[in-house]
Amino acid sequence: MNITEINSKIQSQKETLLKHPLYEKVKTIEDLHQFLECHVYAVWDFMSLLKALQSKLTCTTTPWFASSNPETRYLINEIVLAEESDLTLDGKRLSHFEMYVDAMNYCGANTEEVDAFLKNVIDTKNIFIAIKQSNLHPKIKAFLDFTFRVIEEGKTHKIAACFTFGREDLIPNMFTEILKNFQRNFPETDLSKLIYYFERHIELDADEHGPMAMQMINELCDNDSQKWNDVEEVSILALEKRIGLWDAIEEKIQASLALA
């Protein structure tokens, strides 16, 4: 098996995501806030997948020893550099998660729930307890639980599959166009930081991180058919959980409309 075959196997799930009716439901600033307040968890757990890969593929402890594969070491460190310390719109250095939360605050979205969730992760010292105790939509809980089950299992190629095939490249370019239309139609809400975040992420994914992540999968699986089968299975599950996340956001927007 190879990358081309994996992409073929997961095509139907990717199509479901790219054509999800959620995008047509985001019509007002309030709808956008609902989207951001749910999607932020995907931005956060993406960073957790990334750091799990860095822990597996590079040396992050002392005494230092060179990790076994210089190519994957380079690839993951390059991705970490950009994702954890990128340049913001105003020239500061922040992680993409911090950029996202800053953009949420800037456009009036509520960050209290995600702040409380992260505080509970710290307080409980157990991500699974924090997920269970949260008031998040069940499908958002399932999305997060799946990510951290993959991380906890500790199989590097499975973590890489979740990272590579189930993540941020699944937000289409058209979403940035939706944001730009919002900016024109609702000029009183400043979406500049949010637009910058999505444009930056799409740019990095297409030009650098996407190809790097694919190369990482090739390096990790090589000629091991069982690993390729695992990658296929995890990728499909990750995409199904991502569809569940999109369903959850759509349901929350619909529920808000019913109450209006």
C-alpha positions as CSV (number, residue, x, y, z in Angstrom):
1,M,0.0,0.0,0.0
2,N,1.1,3.6,-0.4
3,I,-0.1,7.2,0.0
4,T,-2.0,7.2,-3.2
5,E,-4.0,4.2,-2.1
6,I,-4.7,5.7,1.3
7,N,-6.0,8.8,-0.3
8,S,-8.3,6.7,-2.5
9,K,-9.6,4.7,0.5
10,I,-10.5,7.9,2.4
11,Q,-11.9,9.9,-0.5
12,S,-15.6,9.4,0.3
13,Q,-15.1,10.7,3.9
14,K,-13.1,13.7,2.6
15,E,-15.8,14.5,0.1
16,T,-18.4,14.3,2.9
17,L,-16.4,16.9,4.9
18,L,-15.7,19.2,2.0
19,K,-19.3,19.2,0.9
20,H,-20.8,19.2,4.4
21,P,-24.0,21.3,4.8
22,L,-22.4,23.1,7.8
23,Y,-20.8,25.7,5.5
24,E,-24.1,26.8,4.2
25,K,-25.5,27.2,7.7
26,V,-22.9,29.8,8.8
27,K,-24.8,32.9,7.8
28,T,-24.5,35.3,10.7
29,I,-21.8,36.5,13.1
30,E,-23.6,34.4,15.8
31,D,-23.3,31.3,13.6
32,L,-19.7,32.0,13.0
33,H,-19.1,32.3,16.8
34,Q,-20.8,28.9,17.2
35,F,-18.4,27.5,14.6
36,L,-15.3,28.9,16.3
37,E,-16.4,27.9,19.8
38,C,-16.6,24.3,18.7
39,H,-13.8,24.1,16.1
40,V,-11.2,25.5,18.6
41,Y,-11.0,22.0,20.1
42,A,-9.8,20.6,16.8
43,V,-7.1,23.3,16.7
44,W,-6.0,22.5,20.2
45,D,-5.9,18.7,19.8
46,F,-4.0,19.1,16.5
47,M,-1.2,20.6,18.6
48,S,-1.4,17.7,21.0
49,L,-1.0,15.2,18.0
50,L,2.0,17.3,16.8
51,K,3.7,17.3,20.2
52,A,3.1,13.5,20.5
53,L,4.9,13.1,17.2
54,Q,7.7,15.3,18.2
55,S,8.1,13.3,21.4
56,K,8.2,10.0,19.4
57,L,10.4,11.2,16.4
58,T,12.9,13.5,18.1
59,C,14.8,13.5,21.3
60,T,13.0,15.7,23.8
61,T,14.7,14.4,27.0
62,T,18.1,14.5,28.5
63,P,20.7,13.2,28.1
64,W,20.3,13.8,24.4
65,F,20.7,11.1,21.8
66,A,20.1,11.4,18.0
67,S,16.8,9.9,17.1
68,S,16.9,7.0,14.6
69,N,15.6,8.7,11.4
70,P,17.1,12.1,10.5
71,E,14.5,12.7,7.8
72,T,11.4,12.4,10.0
73,R,13.3,14.3,12.7
74,Y,13.7,17.2,10.4
75,L,10.2,17.0,9.0
76,I,8.5,17.1,12.4
77,N,10.8,19.8,13.8
78,E,10.0,22.0,10.8
79,I,6.2,21.6,11.3
80,V,6.6,22.2,15.1
81,L,8.5,25.4,14.5
82,A,5.7,26.9,12.3
83,E,2.8,25.5,14.3
84,E,4.1,26.5,17.8
85,S,5.9,29.8,17.0
86,D,4.4,31.3,13.9
87,L,4.2,35.0,13.1
88,T,0.9,36.7,13.8
89,L,-0.8,39.4,11.8
90,D,0.8,42.0,14.1
91,G,4.3,40.5,14.0
92,K,4.3,38.6,17.3
93,R,5.2,34.9,17.8
94,L,2.4,32.6,18.9
95,S,1.2,29.0,18.4
96,H,-1.6,28.5,15.9
97,F,-3.9,27.6,18.8
98,E,-3.1,30.9,20.6
99,M,-3.6,32.8,17.3
100,Y,-7.0,31.1,16.9
101,V,-8.1,32.0,20.5
102,D,-6.8,35.6,20.0
103,A,-8.8,35.8,16.7
104,M,-11.9,34.5,18.5
105,N,-11.6,37.2,21.2
106,Y,-11.0,39.8,18.5
107,C,-14.2,39.0,16.7
108,G,-16.4,38.6,19.8
109,A,-16.6,34.8,20.1
110,N,-16.7,33.4,23.6
111,T,-13.5,31.7,24.8
112,E,-14.7,31.0,28.4
113,E,-15.7,27.4,27.7
114,V,-12.4,26.4,26.1
115,D,-10.5,28.2,28.9
116,A,-12.5,26.3,31.5
117,F,-12.0,23.0,29.7
118,L,-8.2,23.5,29.5
119,K,-8.1,24.5,33.2
120,N,-9.9,21.3,34.0
121,V,-7.4,19.3,32.0
122,I,-4.6,20.8,34.1
123,D,-6.6,20.4,37.4
124,T,-7.6,16.7,36.8
125,K,-4.2,15.8,35.2
126,N,-6.3,13.4,33.1
127,I,-7.6,14.4,29.6
128,F,-10.2,11.6,29.6
129,I,-11.7,12.7,32.9
130,A,-11.7,16.3,31.7
131,I,-13.5,15.3,28.5
132,K,-16.1,13.3,30.4
133,Q,-16.7,16.1,32.9
134,S,-17.1,18.8,30.3
135,N,-20.4,20.1,29.0
136,L,-19.3,19.7,25.3
137,H,-21.6,18.3,22.7
138,P,-21.3,14.4,22.8
139,K,-19.8,14.4,19.2
140,I,-17.1,16.9,20.2
141,K,-16.3,14.7,23.2
142,A,-16.1,11.7,20.9
143,F,-13.8,13.6,18.6
144,L,-11.4,14.6,21.4
145,D,-11.6,11.1,23.1
146,F,-10.5,9.4,19.8
147,T,-7.5,11.7,19.4
148,F,-6.2,11.1,22.8
149,R,-6.9,7.4,22.7
150,V,-4.6,7.2,19.6
151,I,-2.0,9.3,21.4
152,E,-2.2,7.1,24.5
153,E,-1.8,3.9,22.5
154,G,1.6,5.3,21.5
155,K,1.9,3.9,18.0
156,T,3.8,6.5,16.1
157,H,2.4,5.6,12.6
158,K,-1.1,5.8,14.0
159,I,-0.6,9.2,15.5
160,A,0.9,10.3,12.2
161,A,-2.1,9.0,10.3
162,C,-4.5,10.9,12.6
163,F,-2.3,14.0,12.2
164,T,-1.9,13.7,8.4
165,F,-5.2,12.6,7.1
166,G,-7.7,13.8,9.6
167,R,-6.8,17.4,10.2
168,E,-6.8,20.9,9.1
169,D,-6.5,20.6,5.3
170,L,-10.1,19.5,5.4
171,I,-11.3,23.1,5.7
172,P,-11.7,24.2,2.1
173,N,-10.5,27.4,0.6
174,M,-14.2,28.5,0.3
175,F,-14.4,28.9,4.0
176,T,-11.9,31.8,3.8
177,E,-14.1,33.3,1.1
178,I,-17.1,33.0,3.5
179,L,-15.1,34.9,6.1
180,K,-14.2,37.6,3.6
181,N,-17.9,38.0,2.6
182,F,-18.7,38.2,6.3
183,Q,-16.2,41.0,6.7
184,R,-17.9,42.9,3.8
185,N,-21.4,42.3,5.1
186,F,-20.6,42.9,8.8
187,P,-17.9,45.5,8.8
188,E,-18.5,46.3,12.5
189,T,-16.9,42.9,13.4
190,D,-13.1,42.8,12.7
191,L,-12.3,39.4,11.2
192,S,-8.8,40.3,10.0
193,K,-7.1,38.0,12.5
194,L,-9.4,35.1,11.8
195,I,-8.9,35.5,8.0
196,Y,-5.2,35.7,8.5
197,Y,-5.2,32.5,10.6
198,F,-7.1,30.4,8.0
199,E,-5.1,31.8,5.1
200,R,-1.9,31.1,6.9
201,H,-2.9,27.6,7.8
202,I,-4.1,26.8,4.2
203,E,-0.8,28.2,2.8
204,L,1.4,26.1,5.2
205,D,-0.7,23.0,4.6
206,A,-0.6,23.2,0.8
207,D,3.0,24.3,0.3
208,E,4.9,22.8,3.2
209,H,3.2,20.8,6.0
210,G,1.0,18.6,3.8
211,P,3.9,17.2,1.7
212,M,6.1,16.9,4.8
213,A,3.4,14.9,6.6
214,M,2.9,12.6,3.6
215,Q,6.7,12.0,3.5
216,M,6.6,11.3,7.2
217,I,4.0,8.6,6.7
218,N,6.1,7.0,3.9
219,E,9.2,7.0,6.2
220,L,7.3,5.5,9.1
221,C,5.4,2.7,7.2
222,D,8.0,1.9,4.5
223,N,7.3,-1.6,3.4
224,D,5.3,-2.7,6.4
225,S,1.9,-3.8,5.2
226,Q,0.4,-4.0,8.7
227,K,1.4,-0.3,9.4
228,W,-0.2,0.7,6.1
229,N,-3.4,-1.1,7.1
230,D,-3.3,0.6,10.5
231,V,-2.9,4.0,8.7
232,E,-5.9,3.3,6.6
233,E,-8.1,2.3,9.6
234,V,-7.0,5.2,11.8
235,S,-7.4,7.7,8.9
236,I,-11.0,6.6,8.2
237,L,-11.9,6.7,11.9
238,A,-10.3,10.2,12.3
239,L,-12.3,11.5,9.4
240,E,-15.5,10.0,10.7
241,K,-14.9,11.7,14.1
242,R,-14.2,14.9,12.1
243,I,-17.6,14.5,10.3
244,G,-19.1,14.1,13.8
245,L,-17.5,17.4,14.9
246,W,-19.0,19.2,11.8
247,D,-22.4,17.5,12.6
248,A,-22.2,18.8,16.2
249,I,-21.5,22.4,15.0
250,E,-24.4,22.2,12.6
251,E,-26.7,20.9,15.3
252,K,-25.7,23.7,17.7
253,I,-26.4,26.4,15.0
254,Q,-29.7,24.8,14.2
255,A,-30.6,24.7,17.9
256,S,-29.7,28.4,18.3
257,L,-32.0,29.2,15.4
258,A,-34.8,27.3,16.9
259,L,-34.5,29.4,20.1
260,A,-34.3,32.7,18.3
